[in-house]
Amino acid sequence: MHTRTLTLSAEQEQFVQEESQREGFESTTEYLLDLIDKERDRKYMRDMILEGIRSGKPVELDMSGYLDLGKILDEEAKKWESGQ
């Protein structure tokens, strides 16, 4: 793990402290790391949505197609979580 020093204004520091306490984090570091993870997840989802939009003409799914899509999404999530 790497160490990084971060300088915050008094207002930013107060915000981070209040939010980390309000959300139940044990430290402000845990809160900031969670924000980074959420931003990474948000960007990943945005990229996946854009990829879907750009992939071609939409098709209607029946229930079996929906279930197949769920399996594909589960597999993609596992790949993403393992860093592939």
N, C-alpha and C positions, 0 to 999 in steps of 0.2 A: 504494500500500500504506500502511496506517496503522500507527503505532507505539503500543504499549501497554506500560505498566510494570506488572509483576506482582511482588507481594511474597509470598515463600514462607517457610515456617518452615525451620529447618535440616534437619529430617527430610524435608520435601517436596523441598527442593533436592537433598539427597543421593539421594533416590529418583529424581528426574528425571535427574540426572547418571548414575547407575548404569544406568538403563533406556536412556537414549539411547546410551550406550556399548555396552551388551549387544546392542541391536538394530541397531547399526552406523550410527547417525546421525552426521553430522559436527559437529552442534551440538545443544544442548538446545532451541534455538528450532525446529529442524527436527523434533525429536521432538514438541514441544508442538503444532506445526502439524499433524503427522500424526495426533495424538490428536483434534484438532478435526475433521479430515476424516473420520476413522473414526466419530466420534460423529454427524456429519451423515449419513453413509452408513447408519448403524444406524437413525437416526430415519426416514430415507427408506424403508428396507426395512420397518420397523415399520408405517409409514403405508400402504405398498402391501399388506402382509399384511392389515391391518385393512380396507382398502378391499375386498379380495377376499372376506374373511369376510362383510362387510356387503352384498356385491353380489347375493346371492340364493342360491338352491338350487344345490349343487354338481352338476356334470355330469361324466360319465365321458368321458375322452378316448381316442381310438384314436391310432395312430401319426401319422396326418395331422394330427389336432388338436394333438398334441404339437409337431409341427414348426411348425404355424401359430403356436402359443403362443410358441415360441422366436423367431420373426420379430417378433412383437408386442413381446416383452420387449427384443429388440435395439433396436427403434425407440424404445421408451420410454427405454431407457438413453441413447441418443444425444441425445434431447430433454433429458433431465436433465443430461447432461454439458455441453450447450450453454447451459443456464440457461433453457430454455423452460418 
